Amino acid sequence: MKKLLLLAICSLALFSCSSENCRTCKGTVTSTGDAQDWTVCQEDEMLVVSNNISGDTRTSTNTLPEAVAFYLSIGLSCEE
């Protein structure tokens, strides 16, 4: 009975966790003064990049840390 209960708890924990890891990066680009608002999400092996101003979405071969580093380098701030 204890094993069954433990298995049920572990299964619930696995299915309740999302495999999606996202960051929102927004602010003003330091070199151009343009306002930007992006969301980048790592979904399994793919990075999905969404422009929150225009609504465009694309995929990227970059990793989440690479994307966040790029947005930080152009002057945006990124939050989880």
Secondary structure, 3 states (H helix, E strand, C coil): CHHHHHHHHHHHHHHHCCCEEEEEEEEECCCCCCEEEEEEEEECCEEEEEECCCCCEEEECCCHHHHHHHHHHCCCEEEC
